[in-house]
Amino acid sequence: MNEQTYEQQLDRMLAELSVSKRLFGYPMLRRAVLLVAERPALIGAVTKELYPLVAAEFGMVPHQVEGAIRRALVSAWEKGDKMVQKVYFDHTISEKRGRPTNSEFIADLAERLRSGRVF
């Protein structure tokens, strides 16, 4: 699958999950998912490799990227359709936490892109 198709599919998934394009962390989240879709091993090194790669592209430091992505996901989780969230993340939703972690969210969407399991 070509990169443009990945990007279009990812944009659709993020919209379905209520991740607003207006959120500061949206472009960083989007880039992180695309990087992991291209290089799956990055999900095993989120703080050591993935966040630094994204940070370099956006002129930031890794902890700023992590926080921006987290805030985007928290906002989407609070505002999003619970049924859609369940379809995407039923296997990763923790009752204690209530939402997937940044890494779980990124990994799941990247895997969906790679496998073609896009709704």
Secondary structure in CASP SS format (residue, H / E / C, confidence):
PFRMAT SS
TARGET T0000
AUTHOR 0000-0000-0000
METHOD secondary structure of the structure
MODEL  1
M C 1.00
N C 1.00
E H 1.00
Q H 1.00
T H 1.00
Y H 1.00
E H 1.00
Q H 1.00
Q H 1.00
L H 1.00
D H 1.00
R H 1.00
M H 1.00
L H 1.00
A H 1.00
E H 1.00
L C 1.00
S C 1.00
V C 1.00
S C 1.00
K C 1.00
R C 1.00
L C 1.00
F C 1.00
G C 1.00
Y H 1.00
P H 1.00
M H 1.00
L H 1.00
R H 1.00
R H 1.00
A H 1.00
V H 1.00
L H 1.00
L H 1.00
V H 1.00
A H 1.00
E H 1.00
R C 1.00
P H 1.00
A H 1.00
L H 1.00
I H 1.00
G H 1.00
A H 1.00
V H 1.00
T H 1.00
K H 1.00
E H 1.00
L H 1.00
Y H 1.00
P H 1.00
L H 1.00
V H 1.00
A H 1.00
A H 1.00
E H 1.00
F H 1.00
G C 1.00
M C 1.00
V C 1.00
P H 1.00
H H 1.00
Q H 1.00
V H 1.00
E H 1.00
G H 1.00
A H 1.00
I H 1.00
R H 1.00
R H 1.00
A H 1.00
L H 1.00
V H 1.00
S H 1.00
A H 1.00
W H 1.00
E H 1.00
K H 1.00
G C 1.00
D C 1.00
K H 1.00
M H 1.00
V H 1.00
Q H 1.00
K H 1.00
V H 1.00
Y H 1.00
F H 1.00
D C 1.00
H C 1.00
T C 1.00
I C 1.00
S C 1.00
E C 1.00
K C 1.00
R C 1.00
G C 1.00
R C 1.00
P C 1.00
T C 1.00
N H 1.00
S H 1.00
E H 1.00
F H 1.00
I H 1.00
A H 1.00
D H 1.00
L H 1.00
A H 1.00
E H 1.00
R H 1.00
L H 1.00
R H 1.00
S H 1.00
G C 1.00
R C 1.00
V C 1.00
F C 1.00
END
